[in-house]
Amino acid sequence: MEKIVLGIGLIGFVAGFIVQFRLRHHVSLKKVRAETDPSQIFKNGIPPKKYLTEHGVKLHRIFVIGLGTFIGSIALSILIGIGR
């Protein structure tokens, strides 16, 4: 059971990690140019969802699902460990 949870968590982590770096290439220049303070765009490694293109929004959804899967697998591993 632990190996299955570990595998699912690893898949979620890898998906989130790869998508995180791809999101930078899917920022809409039109939306960025309309912003008055561009320093707000890249406060952290992931651009805000409102500046992403249509494809970028889909990638952002994959990132959130991957991150949730990873965190869920950690929580499930803890619960399995406590149950023993």
KEKOLLO-867176 format. One record per residue: x, y, z of N, C-alpha, C in turn; residue in one letter; residue number from 1. Coordinates in steps of 0.1 Angstrom, whole numbers, plus 5000, padded with zeros to 4 digits. Atoms other than C-alpha are relative to their C-alpha. Layout:
! KEKOLLO-867176
+------+------+------+------+------+------+------+------+------+----+-----+
|  n.u |  n.v |  n.w | ca.u | ca.v | ca.w |  c.u |  c.v |  c.w | aa |   i |
+------+------+------+------+------+------+------+------+------+----+-----+
|    X |    Y |    Z |    X |    Y |    Z |    X |    Y |    Z |  A | NUM |
...
+------+------+------+------+------+------+------+------+------+----+-----+
This chain:
! KEKOLLO-867176
+------+------+------+------+------+------+------+------+------+----+-----+
|  n.u |  n.v |  n.w | ca.u | ca.v | ca.w |  c.u |  c.v |  c.w | aa |   i |
+------+------+------+------+------+------+------+------+------+----+-----+
| 5008 | 4988 | 5000 | 5000 | 5000 | 5000 | 5009 | 5013 | 5000 |  M |   1 |
| 4991 | 4988 | 4999 | 5028 | 5024 | 5009 | 5007 | 5003 | 4986 |  E |   2 |
| 4993 | 4998 | 5013 | 5045 | 5018 | 4975 | 4990 | 5007 | 4990 |  K |   3 |
| 5009 | 4994 | 5009 | 5013 | 5027 | 4957 | 4998 | 5015 | 5003 |  I |   4 |
| 5001 | 4986 | 4996 | 5009 | 5060 | 4977 | 5012 | 5007 | 4996 |  V |   5 |
| 4987 | 4993 | 5004 | 5046 | 5068 | 4971 | 5000 | 5002 | 4985 |  L |   6 |
| 5000 | 4999 | 5014 | 5042 | 5062 | 4934 | 4990 | 5011 | 4995 |  G |   7 |
| 5009 | 4990 | 5003 | 5011 | 5084 | 4932 | 5005 | 5014 | 5004 |  I |   8 |
| 4994 | 4988 | 4995 | 5028 | 5111 | 4952 | 5012 | 5005 | 4991 |  G |   9 |
| 4989 | 4997 | 5009 | 5059 | 5110 | 4930 | 4995 | 5005 | 4987 |  L |  10 |
| 5006 | 4996 | 5013 | 5038 | 5113 | 4898 | 4995 | 5015 | 5002 |  I |  11 |
| 5005 | 4986 | 4997 | 5021 | 5144 | 4914 | 5011 | 5010 | 5001 |  G |  12 |
| 4988 | 4991 | 4998 | 5054 | 5159 | 4924 | 5007 | 5003 | 4986 |  F |  13 |
| 4993 | 4998 | 5013 | 5070 | 5154 | 4889 | 4991 | 5009 | 4991 |  V |  14 |
| 5009 | 4992 | 5009 | 5039 | 5168 | 4871 | 5000 | 5015 | 5005 |  A |  15 |
| 5000 | 4986 | 4995 | 5038 | 5199 | 4893 | 5014 | 5007 | 4998 |  G |  16 |
| 4986 | 4995 | 5002 | 5076 | 5204 | 4891 | 5002 | 5004 | 4985 |  F |  17 |
| 4997 | 4997 | 5014 | 5077 | 5203 | 4853 | 4991 | 5011 | 4995 |  I |  18 |
| 5010 | 4990 | 5004 | 5045 | 5224 | 4848 | 5004 | 5014 | 5006 |  V |  19 |
| 4996 | 4988 | 4994 | 5059 | 5250 | 4872 | 5009 | 5008 | 4991 |  Q |  20 |
| 4991 | 4993 | 5009 | 5087 | 5259 | 4848 | 4994 | 5003 | 4986 |  F |  21 |
| 5006 | 4997 | 5013 | 5065 | 5257 | 4817 | 4991 | 5012 | 5001 |  R |  22 |
| 5009 | 4989 | 4998 | 5041 | 5283 | 4831 | 5006 | 5013 | 4996 |  L |  23 |
| 4993 | 4987 | 5003 | 5066 | 5311 | 4826 | 4999 | 5003 | 4985 |  R |  24 |
| 5001 | 4998 | 5015 | 5063 | 5306 | 4788 | 4986 | 5002 | 4995 |  H |  25 |
| 5014 | 4999 | 5004 | 5025 | 5310 | 4788 | 4994 | 5012 | 5006 |  H |  26 |
| 5005 | 4987 | 4995 | 5021 | 5346 | 4800 | 4996 | 5009 | 4988 |  V |  27 |
| 5006 | 4991 | 5011 | 4999 | 5369 | 4779 | 5007 | 5014 | 5001 |  S |  28 |
| 4994 | 4987 | 5000 | 5019 | 5400 | 4769 | 4990 | 5011 | 5000 |  L |  29 |
| 5010 | 4990 | 5000 | 4987 | 5419 | 4763 | 4995 | 5003 | 5015 |  K |  30 |
| 5005 | 4998 | 4986 | 4976 | 5414 | 4799 | 5011 | 5006 | 5009 |  K |  31 |
| 4989 | 4994 | 4992 | 5011 | 5422 | 4813 | 5002 | 5015 | 4996 |  V |  32 |
| 4998 | 4985 | 5004 | 5013 | 5455 | 4793 | 4989 | 5008 | 5006 |  R |  33 |
| 5011 | 4992 | 4994 | 4979 | 5465 | 4807 | 5002 | 5002 | 5015 |  A |  34 |
| 4997 | 4999 | 4986 | 4993 | 5461 | 4842 | 5008 | 5013 | 5003 |  E |  35 |
| 4993 | 4988 | 4997 | 5004 | 5494 | 4858 | 5013 | 4997 | 5008 |  T |  36 |
| 4988 | 5003 | 4992 | 5029 | 5478 | 4882 | 5004 | 4986 | 4997 |  D |  37 |
| 4996 | 5013 | 5004 | 5047 | 5449 | 4865 | 5008 | 4992 | 5011 |  P |  38 |
| 4993 | 5008 | 4990 | 5066 | 5440 | 4897 | 4991 | 4991 | 5007 |  S |  39 |
| 5010 | 5008 | 4994 | 5034 | 5424 | 4909 | 4999 | 4986 | 4993 |  Q |  40 |
| 5002 | 5011 | 5008 | 5036 | 5398 | 4882 | 5007 | 4988 | 5005 |  I |  41 |
| 4991 | 5011 | 4997 | 5065 | 5376 | 4893 | 5005 | 5002 | 5015 |  F |  42 |
| 4995 | 5000 | 4986 | 5065 | 5378 | 4931 | 5006 | 4987 | 5004 |  K |  43 |
| 4994 | 5013 | 4997 | 5072 | 5341 | 4933 | 5002 | 4993 | 4986 |  N |  44 |
| 4996 | 5007 | 5012 | 5082 | 5314 | 4908 | 4988 | 4997 | 4990 |  G |  45 |
| 5011 | 5003 | 5009 | 5047 | 5310 | 4893 | 4992 | 5013 | 4998 |  I |  46 |
| 5008 | 4988 | 5003 | 5029 | 5338 | 4875 | 4986 | 4999 | 5004 |  P |  47 |
| 5014 | 5001 | 4996 | 4995 | 5347 | 4887 | 4991 | 4995 | 4988 |  P |  48 |
| 5009 | 5006 | 5010 | 4966 | 5330 | 4869 | 4994 | 5010 | 4991 |  K |  49 |
| 5007 | 4990 | 5009 | 4951 | 5362 | 4856 | 5009 | 5005 | 4989 |  K |  50 |
| 4991 | 4996 | 5011 | 4982 | 5369 | 4834 | 5003 | 4988 | 4990 |  Y |  51 |
| 4996 | 5012 | 5008 | 4983 | 5334 | 4818 | 4991 | 5000 | 4988 |  L |  52 |
| 5008 | 5003 | 5012 | 4971 | 5325 | 4783 | 4990 | 4989 | 5003 |  T |  53 |
| 5009 | 5010 | 4998 | 4944 | 5300 | 4778 | 5007 | 4986 | 5002 |  E |  54 |
| 4992 | 5013 | 4998 | 4969 | 5271 | 4775 | 5007 | 5001 | 5014 |  H |  55 |
| 4993 | 4999 | 4987 | 4987 | 5285 | 4806 | 4990 | 4997 | 5012 |  G |  56 |
| 5010 | 5003 | 4990 | 4954 | 5283 | 4826 | 4998 | 4985 | 5002 |  V |  57 |
| 5001 | 5015 | 4999 | 4952 | 5246 | 4817 | 5012 | 4994 | 5007 |  K |  58 |
| 4988 | 5004 | 4993 | 4988 | 5241 | 4828 | 4999 | 5003 | 5015 |  L |  59 |
| 5002 | 4996 | 4986 | 4980 | 5259 | 4860 | 4991 | 4990 | 5007 |  H |  60 |
| 5009 | 5010 | 4994 | 4952 | 5235 | 4867 | 5007 | 4987 | 5002 |  R |  61 |
| 4992 | 5012 | 4998 | 4975 | 5205 | 4861 | 5010 | 5002 | 5012 |  I |  62 |
| 4991 | 4998 | 4989 | 5000 | 5221 | 4885 | 4993 | 4999 | 5014 |  F |  63 |
| 5007 | 5001 | 4988 | 4974 | 5225 | 4912 | 4996 | 4986 | 5004 |  V |  64 |
| 5003 | 5014 | 4997 | 4962 | 5189 | 4908 | 5012 | 4992 | 5004 |  I |  65 |
| 4987 | 5007 | 4996 | 4998 | 5176 | 4909 | 5004 | 5003 | 5014 |  G |  66 |
| 4996 | 4996 | 4987 | 5005 | 5196 | 4940 | 4991 | 4994 | 5010 |  L |  67 |
| 5010 | 5006 | 4990 | 4973 | 5184 | 4957 | 5002 | 4985 | 5001 |  G |  68 |
| 4997 | 5014 | 4999 | 4981 | 5148 | 4948 | 5012 | 4997 | 5008 |  T |  69 |
| 4988 | 5001 | 4993 | 5016 | 5152 | 4962 | 4997 | 5001 | 5015 |  F |  70 |
| 5003 | 4997 | 4986 | 5003 | 5167 | 4995 | 4991 | 4989 | 5006 |  I |  71 |
| 5009 | 5010 | 4995 | 4975 | 5142 | 4997 | 5007 | 4987 | 5003 |  G |  72 |
| 4993 | 5012 | 4998 | 4999 | 5113 | 4993 | 5009 | 5001 | 5013 |  S |  73 |
| 4993 | 4998 | 4987 | 5020 | 5127 | 5022 | 4991 | 4998 | 5012 |  I |  74 |
| 5010 | 5001 | 4989 | 4989 | 5130 | 5044 | 4996 | 4985 | 5001 |  A |  75 |
| 5004 | 5014 | 4999 | 4979 | 5094 | 5035 | 5011 | 4992 | 5005 |  L |  76 |
| 4989 | 5008 | 4995 | 5013 | 5081 | 5042 | 5001 | 5001 | 5015 |  S |  77 |
| 5000 | 4998 | 4986 | 5012 | 5097 | 5076 | 4989 | 4992 | 5007 |  I |  78 |
| 5011 | 5007 | 4994 | 4978 | 5082 | 5083 | 5002 | 4985 | 5000 |  L |  79 |
| 4996 | 5014 | 5000 | 4990 | 5048 | 5072 | 5010 | 4996 | 5011 |  I |  80 |
| 4990 | 5002 | 4989 | 5020 | 5051 | 5095 | 4994 | 5000 | 5014 |  G |  81 |
| 5006 | 4999 | 4987 | 4999 | 5061 | 5124 | 4991 | 4988 | 5003 |  I |  82 |
| 5009 | 5011 | 4998 | 4975 | 5032 | 5119 | 5007 | 4987 | 5003 |  G |  83 |
| 4993 | 5012 | 4998 | 5002 | 5006 | 5123 | 5003 | 4998 | 5015 |  R |  84 |
+------+------+------+------+------+------+------+------+------+----+-----+
